[in-house]
Amino acid sequence: MVWRNLPPEMQHTLAGLAWACWWALIGRSLYHANLVRQGRRRFWSLTLAWELMIAIGMGVVAGGAAEYLQLSGMAAAGFIAAISYLGPRSIEAVQIWAERKVGISDPKD
């Protein structure tokens, strides 16, 4: 295996990325399944491919945030899955709320 020849730090980073993407995929799958259950989306559709890309992106972002917050094990896994379930639009809404709370104005205003 090529990855066994990598430095330990790189192996640790790649393992963390793989686990973050796995838990993000679980979170986005739960979101997708909820929309299917509500009848707002078909199970097999093109949007499922978009959900995969969102899951990878959210896994990287949430994995970095979990590391920053010094979460490990199942706490990190749950954090990544929850953030991925919420998705980018919910995260953006929280960011806008926090910016308004501290007095940062939108440059478009």
Order of alpha helices (4+ residues) and beta strands (2+ residues): alpha-alpha-alpha
